[in-house]
Amino acid sequence: MSKPNATVTTAPVVTTTYAVTGMSCGHCESAVIKAVGALGAVREVAVDVAAGRVTVTTAGEPDDAAVAEAVDDAGYELAGRV
């Protein structure tokens, strides 16, 4: 007896870059990576402190409000998408 083929649907991977103010050092980078990386759909976080940019790779469209809250909780301010 054969089993029917199961179809697995996965969300597309989306990479979004945000402007973040207030970051100035390696500690800032670590804090933002930890806070944003803890969000459920986040697969990868990259921070460019000098440019004030945070690039987030997610499964599906990111929840901008959740990313903003995580950045805020880390002590910085998300200024919007770049």
C-alpha positions in Angstrom: 0.0 0.0 0.0 1.5 3.3 -1.0 1.2 6.6 0.9 -0.1 9.7 -0.8 2.6 12.3 -1.5 2.7 15.0 1.1 3.1 18.5 0.0 5.2 20.7 2.3 4.7 24.4 1.9 7.4 26.6 3.3 7.3 30.4 3.6 9.7 32.2 1.2 12.9 33.6 2.8 12.7 37.4 2.9 15.6 39.7 3.7 14.7 43.2 5.0 17.1 46.0 6.0 16.1 48.5 8.7 17.7 51.8 9.8 18.4 51.8 13.5 19.6 54.8 15.5 21.7 54.8 18.7 24.1 52.0 17.9 27.8 52.8 18.4 29.8 49.7 19.4 30.1 46.0 19.5 27.9 45.7 22.5 25.2 47.5 20.6 25.6 45.0 17.8 25.3 42.0 20.1 22.3 43.4 21.9 20.4 43.9 18.7 21.3 40.5 17.3 20.2 38.8 20.5 16.9 40.7 20.7 15.9 40.5 17.0 17.2 36.9 16.7 14.9 35.7 19.4 11.8 36.5 17.2 10.1 33.4 15.9 10.4 33.7 12.1 13.9 35.2 12.2 16.6 33.1 10.5 19.5 35.5 10.5 20.4 39.0 11.8 23.3 41.1 10.5 24.2 44.5 12.1 26.3 47.2 10.5 26.9 49.6 13.4 28.7 52.2 11.4 25.9 52.5 8.8 23.1 52.1 11.4 21.6 49.2 9.5 20.2 45.9 10.7 19.4 43.3 8.0 17.0 40.6 9.0 16.3 37.4 7.1 12.9 35.8 8.0 10.7 33.0 6.9 8.0 35.0 5.2 7.3 38.7 5.5 8.8 40.1 8.7 6.6 41.6 11.4 7.9 45.2 11.4 6.2 46.0 14.7 7.8 43.0 16.4 11.2 43.9 15.0 10.7 47.5 16.2 9.7 46.3 19.6 12.8 44.0 19.9 15.1 46.8 18.8 13.4 49.1 21.3 13.8 46.5 24.1 17.5 46.3 23.3 17.7 50.1 23.9 17.8 51.4 20.3 15.2 52.9 17.9 14.1 51.4 14.6 13.7 54.3 12.1 12.1 52.2 9.4 12.9 50.1 6.4 15.8 51.1 4.1 
